[in-house]
Amino acid sequence: MEKKTKAEDRGMIFTVDMVTALFFFLVIILSMLWVWAEAYRHMVDYRDVQSRQERLATVSSMLVKTPGSPPNWESSGGVTLSGVDAIGLAREPNVLDEGKMMAFMSADGENLRERMGLGSENFSLTVTEDWAGTPRIIYYMGDSTAGKERMIARRYALFNGSRVELKLEAYYNKK
């Protein structure tokens, strides 16, 4: 005797099997989406940090190696947005000029930040002599408490016949 099956009984899947398979499928998909989002966030953060480091290195090199644009910006009454295209502290590459240093230190930090291309980041600039032994600070400008993260670029030059270290620090508030 042959067993007859009803039409609605053929090809049916058990409900618990379906729910279990769907659960595992969703867990795997959601896990992959989370990992993808985290990897993307890390990649964006890395690009942001890399961009900031490159900008800080460029600005510090420009300060030490160029006289700025125009080359006599310090004699035109200080740093103004309309009068200066780029700031440089050197009279020749890696030789700092005292007049430019004095004009830089007396200028408005807001104008300096914009002219150096640092955007909204706060900065400080320290010029020290004998940095390997007991450092003697020759010039200091800025606010070293203005940010949670900081990046440092160091350059070495001559100033009044002695070797000095120019340390440019940028401070960031992470979003």
N, C-alpha and C positions, 0 to 999 in steps of 0.2 A: 504494500500500500504506500503510495506516494503521498508525501506531505505537501499540501497545497499552501503556498504563501500568498498573502494578500498583496496587492499592488503597493499599498502604502508602507509595507514592511521591507521592501527591497531597497538596498543601497542606503539605508539609514546609518548614521554614525551615532555612537553613544554620546550623549550630551556632556558627560564629565570629561571624556577624552577631548572634546572640542574646547571646552573651557580651559582645561589644562594646557593644551597646545597654544591657545590664544594668549594665555597668561605668560608663558615662556617667550613667545614671540614678542609681545609688548615689552617685557623686561629687557630683552636683547636689543630691541630697537631704541628704547629710551636710554639704555646704557651707552649705546653707540652715539646717540645725539649729545649726551652729556660730555662724553670724552671729546667729541668733535668741538663742542663749544669751549671747553677748557683749553684745548690745543690752540684754537683760534685766538682766545683771549691772551694766552701766553705769547703767541706770535705777535700780536698787536703791541703788547707791553714791551717786548724785545725791540721791535722796530722803533718805538717811541724813545726808549733809553738809548739806542744806537744813534738815533737822529740827534738827541740832545748832546751826546758825547762828541759827535762829529762837529756840531755847531760850536761847542765850547772849545774844542781843539783849534778850530779855524779862527775864532775870535782871539784866543790867547796868542796864536802865531801872528795874527795881524797886528796886535798890540806891540809885540816885540820886534817884528821885522819890517814894519812900514812906518812912514811918517804920517800917514793918514791922507785924507783927501778933503780939502786942499792941504798941501804939505805944511802950510803955516797956520793951521787952524787955531793954534793956541794964542796967536797974536790978534785974532779977530774978535776978541771979547769973550772967549770961552765957547762952550759947546751949545749951539742953538740948533734947533731942528732945521732951520732954513739955510744955515751957513755951512754945515759940515755933512759930507756924505759918508765918510768913514773915519774912525779914530785910530790913530797909531801913536805910539809913544817913543818911536826910535828916530834918531836923526840919520842913522844908517843901520843896516840890518844887525840886530843883536847888540846895539849900543843905544841905551836909553837917553833921552834928552831931558834935562832938568826942568826946562820951561814947560815942556809938554806934560811932565809929571805933575807940576804945580797946577797947571790949568785943569788937568784931569781930576785931581783931588778936590779942586774948588768948584767943579761943575755940579749941576743938578743930576742926581742919580737917575731920575726918570728919563731925562734927555740922553744920558749916557747909555742906559739900557736899550733905548730905541735905536740909537746910532750904532751900537755894537751888534744889534740884531738878536738880542737875547729874549725878545718877546716879553712875556709877563713874569719871567723868572727874576727873583731877587739875586743879587750878586755881591761879592766882596772881592777886593783886590788887595793883596799884601805883597810888598816888596821888602825882602829881607836880605841882610848881608850876613855872611858867616853862618849860613843855614846848617852846616854840618856840625858845628860846635855849639856855642851859645848864640842863637839867632838874635840879631839886632834888627828890629823893625824900622825901616826907613820911611815907608809910606803904608798907610792902611786906609781903606775906604770901604764902606758897605755895612750891611747888617747880617751878622753871622747867625742870628737866631730866627731868621725868617723862612723857615721851611722844614718839612719833615725829612726830605731826602736831599742829598747834596752830591755834586760831582765836582771834581777838582782837575784843573789842568795846570801843569807847572812848566815854566819856560825859564831858561837861564840866559843872562845877558851881562853886559858891562854897564856900570853906572858910576860916573866920576872915577874911572880907573879901577874899580873893584868889581869882582864877580858878585852878582846878585841873583836871587831867585824871585821870579814873579809868579805868584800863585793866584789864579783866578778860580773862584768857587761860585757855583750857581746852585741856588736853593729852589726846590720844587715842593709843591704840595700835591701829593698823589691824589688823583680823582677817585 
